[in-house]
Amino acid sequence: MTLIGLTGGIAAGKSTVAERFREHGAHVLDADQQARDVVAPGSPALEQIRARFGDGVIDGAGGLNRAKLGSIVFTEDGARSDLEGITHPAIRQLTQDRIAEIRERDPGAVIVYDVPLLVEANVRLPFTAVVVVHAAARERLRRLVELRGMSAEEAERRIESQATDEERLAVADYVVDADGSLEATIRDADRVWREITAST
């Protein structure tokens, strides 16, 4: 089994690379989806979040009110680390379970774990390789403002809340250059895929 850790800063183009790897036959596990799964209504993690942040972060249907929780996490000292202390262990366990399920079904699988906060969460899995999708902060800021409609202030806050480019690049075994066009990013993703799969 080949296990690839895939990461990159917000708006770097990581989802594009994940989808390209999927087209090459990879099983892609999305950490963001798993983060949603572990706080599903009735889950232990959601109850812990309610206990820490109050009933206001639960919506009328019994699910997580992400906007309300986000407004707390990005402004209150210590709130983000408290939230991560609840969700990260649950996500780690779910990830290990899903990797084991794929491995059982397909022992030769290439699994890509798409995890935006690989550095921040200190994700420790037996990765065959870590791939960082890299675009400079100024380019990511432009994409957040022009393509996602964020204010410059919000975009800067989101970028600054993540690891620095240098911290991400320090853990990279391979780097996909995503500073340019979509086509150039896909070509570089193909190059990295060939190099990883040729060596495993």
C-alpha positions in Angstrom: 0.0 0.0 0.0 1.2 3.5 -0.9 0.0 6.3 1.5 0.5 9.9 0.2 0.0 12.8 2.5 -1.3 15.8 0.5 -1.3 19.3 1.9 -1.1 22.9 0.9 -2.3 26.3 2.2 -5.8 27.6 1.7 -6.4 28.4 -2.1 -3.1 26.7 -3.1 -4.9 24.3 -5.5 -4.8 21.2 -3.3 -8.3 20.0 -4.3 -7.2 20.2 -8.0 -4.3 18.0 -7.3 -6.3 15.6 -5.2 -8.8 15.2 -8.0 -6.0 14.6 -10.5 -4.6 11.9 -8.3 -8.1 10.4 -8.1 -8.2 10.3 -11.9 -5.0 8.3 -11.8 -6.7 5.7 -9.6 -5.9 6.9 -6.1 -8.3 6.4 -3.2 -8.7 9.9 -1.8 -9.5 10.5 1.9 -10.6 14.0 2.5 -9.7 15.3 6.0 -12.3 18.1 5.7 -15.0 15.5 5.0 -13.8 13.4 7.9 -13.9 16.5 10.1 -17.5 16.9 9.2 -18.3 13.2 9.8 -16.9 13.1 13.3 -19.2 16.0 14.4 -22.3 14.5 12.9 -25.5 14.9 15.0 -25.3 12.6 18.0 -21.5 12.0 17.8 -19.4 12.1 20.9 -17.3 14.9 19.5 -20.3 17.1 18.9 -21.4 16.7 22.4 -17.9 17.7 23.6 -18.1 20.8 21.4 -21.5 21.7 22.9 -20.1 21.3 26.4 -17.1 23.5 25.7 -18.7 26.2 23.4 -22.3 26.2 24.5 -25.7 25.4 22.9 -25.3 28.3 20.5 -23.0 26.3 18.3 -25.7 23.7 17.7 -28.3 24.5 15.0 -32.0 23.8 15.0 -31.6 20.4 13.5 -29.1 19.2 16.1 -26.1 19.7 13.9 -23.0 21.9 14.2 -23.5 25.6 13.4 -20.2 26.1 11.7 -20.5 29.9 11.2 -21.2 30.4 14.9 -18.4 28.1 15.9 -16.1 29.7 13.4 -16.8 33.2 14.8 -15.7 32.0 18.2 -12.7 30.0 17.1 -11.1 32.8 15.1 -11.6 35.4 17.8 -11.4 33.8 21.2 -8.0 33.0 22.7 -7.5 29.3 23.2 -10.8 28.4 21.4 -9.1 26.9 18.4 -6.7 24.7 20.4 -9.7 23.5 22.5 -11.6 22.6 19.4 -8.7 20.8 17.9 -8.2 18.9 21.1 -11.7 17.5 20.6 -11.7 16.9 16.9 -8.2 15.9 16.0 -8.2 12.6 18.0 -11.6 11.7 16.5 -10.4 12.4 13.0 -7.2 10.4 13.6 -9.1 7.4 14.6 -11.6 7.6 11.8 -8.7 8.1 9.3 -6.9 5.0 10.6 -10.2 3.0 10.4 -10.8 4.1 6.8 -7.2 3.4 5.7 -7.5 -0.1 7.1 -10.8 -0.7 5.3 -9.3 0.4 1.9 -6.2 -1.7 2.5 -8.3 -4.8 3.3 -10.3 -4.3 0.1 -7.3 -3.4 -2.1 -3.9 -4.3 -0.7 -2.1 -2.6 -3.5 -4.0 0.7 -3.2 -2.6 4.1 -3.5 -4.3 6.2 -0.8 -4.1 10.0 -0.8 -4.9 11.6 2.5 -5.9 15.2 1.6 -5.2 17.1 4.8 -5.0 20.9 4.8 -3.7 21.1 8.3 -1.1 18.3 8.1 1.6 20.5 9.6 -0.6 22.3 12.1 -2.2 19.1 13.4 1.2 17.3 13.4 -0.4 14.4 11.5 1.7 11.3 12.0 0.8 8.5 9.7 3.2 6.1 7.9 3.3 8.2 4.7 5.2 6.9 1.7 5.5 10.5 0.7 4.3 13.9 1.6 3.2 16.2 -1.3 2.9 19.9 -0.7 0.9 21.9 -3.3 2.6 25.3 -3.2 1.4 28.7 -4.3 2.9 31.9 -2.9 0.8 33.6 -0.2 0.2 36.7 -2.4 -1.3 34.5 -5.1 -3.5 32.6 -2.6 -4.7 36.0 -1.2 -5.6 37.0 -4.7 -7.6 33.8 -5.3 -9.5 34.1 -2.0 -10.5 37.7 -2.8 -11.1 37.4 -6.5 -12.4 33.8 -6.8 -14.0 33.2 -3.4 -15.3 36.7 -2.7 -13.5 37.1 0.7 -12.5 40.5 2.0 -8.8 41.1 2.0 -8.8 41.2 5.8 -10.6 37.8 6.1 -8.3 36.3 3.5 -5.2 37.5 5.3 -6.6 36.2 8.6 -7.2 32.7 7.1 -3.8 32.6 5.6 -2.1 33.7 8.8 -4.0 31.2 10.9 -2.2 28.4 8.9 1.3 27.2 8.8 3.8 29.3 6.9 4.9 28.3 3.4 8.3 27.5 4.9 6.9 25.2 7.5 4.9 23.3 4.9 7.8 23.0 2.5 10.0 21.7 5.2 7.9 18.5 5.4 7.6 18.0 1.7 9.0 15.0 -0.1 7.5 16.4 -3.4 6.2 19.8 -4.3 3.6 20.6 -6.9 4.0 24.1 -8.2 0.6 25.6 -8.3 1.6 29.3 -8.7 0.6 29.3 -12.4 -2.2 28.2 -14.6 -4.5 25.2 -13.9 -3.0 23.3 -16.8 0.6 23.9 -15.4 -0.5 22.7 -12.0 -2.0 19.5 -13.5 1.1 18.8 -15.5 3.2 19.2 -12.3 0.8 16.9 -10.4 1.2 14.3 -13.1 5.0 14.5 -12.8 4.8 14.0 -9.0 2.4 11.1 -9.4 4.7 9.4 -11.9 7.7 9.9 -9.6 6.0 8.5 -6.5 4.3 5.5 -8.2 7.6 4.6 -10.1 9.4 4.4 -6.8 6.9 2.3 -4.9 
